[in-house]
Amino acid sequence: MNWPYVIMAFVTAQRLAELVIDRRNTARLLADGAWEAGARHYPVMVAMHATWLAALWFTVGDRPVNLPLLAVFAVLQLLRVWVLATLGPRWTTRIIVTRSLPLVKKGPFKFLRHPNYTVVTAEIAVLPLVFGLVWIAVLFTVLNAAMLYVRIGTENRALYGSREDLSV
C-alpha cells in the first residue's frame, strides 16, 4: 500500500466534506440574515489551499512517511474536529457574520481568538514535512501567512467593527 497516497486521499476527502458542510451552513446562516465579509479574497484562499493539495499529490510519490510528524498531524485533525464541533452550524470556510448570536467563547475559543487558523497554519507546514517536502511547507506557510494577514484583519473588522471596508 502506498501510504502517502492513502494519507492524501484522507486529507482530500476531509477537505471536500468540509466544503459540503460549509455550503450547507453558509446557506442557512445567510438565509437567517447573516452577511459575508471578505468575499473578494475567498477565491484566492481556496485556490491557495487547492494548489497546496495539488502540490502534495504531485510530489508525495512513494516518499517515506515520518511517523512522529504523522502523529502530530493526527493531533491537528483532532483539534480541527474540536473547532468544527464547537462552532457546529456556525462553522464555515467563509467569514459569515451574524449579529443575532454572541461570539463563541467556549472550547478552543477560550484559549485562542482564531483556533481554526492556528490549526490550518500548522497543517500546511506539518503535512508536507510528513513526506520530507520542506519546500512545500515553507512556500505555503509563507503564502498562508499573507492570506491570513488579509483574512484575520477582515474577520476582526467584521466581528468587532463595522461593515465598512470588508469586501477585501
Secondary structure as the mmCIF struct_conf table of DSSP 4:
data_model
#
loop_
_struct_conf.conf_type_id
_struct_conf.id
_struct_conf.beg_label_comp_id
_struct_conf.beg_label_asym_id
_struct_conf.beg_label_seq_id
_struct_conf.end_label_comp_id
_struct_conf.end_label_asym_id
_struct_conf.end_label_seq_id
HELX_RH_AL_P HELX_RH_AL_P1 TRP A 3 ALA A 31
TURN_TY1_P TURN_TY1_P1 ASP A 32 GLY A 33
STRN STRN1 TRP A 35 ALA A 37
TURN_TY1_P TURN_TY1_P2 ALA A 39 HIS A 41
HELX_RH_AL_P HELX_RH_AL_P2 TYR A 42 VAL A 60
TURN_TY1_P TURN_TY1_P3 GLY A 61 ASP A 62
HELX_LH_PP_P HELX_LH_PP_P1 ARG A 63 VAL A 65
HELX_RH_AL_P HELX_RH_AL_P3 LEU A 67 LEU A 87
HELX_RH_3T_P HELX_RH_3T_P1 GLY A 88 ARG A 90
BEND BEND1 THR A 93 ARG A 94
STRN STRN2 ILE A 95 VAL A 97
BEND BEND2 ARG A 99 LEU A 101
HELX_LH_PP_P HELX_LH_PP_P2 PRO A 102 VAL A 104
BEND BEND3 LYS A 106 LYS A 106
HELX_RH_3T_P HELX_RH_3T_P2 GLY A 107 LYS A 110
TURN_TY1_P TURN_TY1_P4 PHE A 111 PHE A 111
BEND BEND4 ARG A 113 ARG A 113
HELX_RH_AL_P HELX_RH_AL_P4 PRO A 115 VAL A 130
TURN_TY1_P TURN_TY1_P5 PHE A 131 GLY A 132
HELX_RH_AL_P HELX_RH_AL_P5 VAL A 134 TYR A 160
BEND BEND5 GLY A 161 GLY A 161
BEND BEND6 ARG A 163 ARG A 163
TURN_TY1_P TURN_TY1_P6 GLU A 164 ASP A 165
#
